[in-house]
């Protein structure tokens, strides 16, 4: 599935706002053909009522209202889609509001991104259950949940991280993400791919479950191409690939367990 959060610029032009629904419908239809998946899931984040941070733009109220209407209609009319309301983020202490209009600008503050991510995960779960009626979870054996040994490598579902850095240590973002995964699912097996000159400390080794879970990729691969290589050589039947700067929200495992039985890779 896809998550779609876009439209602020279209809100500045009534014609573009009015055409948004049909343009998105065509876009979704093209994606179903490209992916060969007629049941492609999509979550549309409805644009907030906002004040553009750039003084070059002037927010057209009618255009924004039209856009928001089109986004809601997409979430109810286009098959296998839903829409997400984030208007209440303007009431959060972290929101940046204009002193006169009391409206946020079009960029969501970084402090509120985890909140949006958590809502998107929950929204995707609801969509899975309501529109596709997929099963609540896949079967994960108790031996996988309880085992903390190198036998993790034989599990049906596992996590793949990549961090290729020349003569540098593993990034703090990757370490924080690994710690969060251990809080969410201590049983989850993890494989980490690194570069030939990447420094891996003892903390990282312990987080992934031992040296056997750390692999060195070919020296000619970059930080992008190593990902494809790692997925190609994944030991898991169902692979979860996580970017180094991604933060797993509390409902992440619920989403993964729902889709693992029907997808080869969850990214």
Secondary structure as UniProt FT lines:
FT   STRAND          2..4
FT   TURN            8..9
FT   HELIX           10..12
FT   HELIX           14..35
FT   TURN            38..39
FT   STRAND          42..45
FT   TURN            55..56
FT   HELIX           61..77
FT   TURN            79..80
FT   STRAND          81..84
FT   HELIX           87..91
FT   TURN            93..94
FT   TURN            99..101
FT   HELIX           110..127
FT   HELIX           128..132
FT   HELIX           142..146
FT   HELIX           150..154
FT   STRAND          157..163
FT   TURN            166..167
FT   HELIX           172..184
FT   TURN            186..187
FT   STRAND          189..194
FT   TURN            196..197
FT   HELIX           202..208
FT   HELIX           211..213
FT   STRAND          214..216
FT   TURN            219..220
FT   TURN            223..224
FT   HELIX           225..232
FT   STRAND          238..241
FT   TURN            244..245
FT   TURN            250..251
FT   HELIX           252..259
FT   TURN            260..262
FT   STRAND          265..266
//
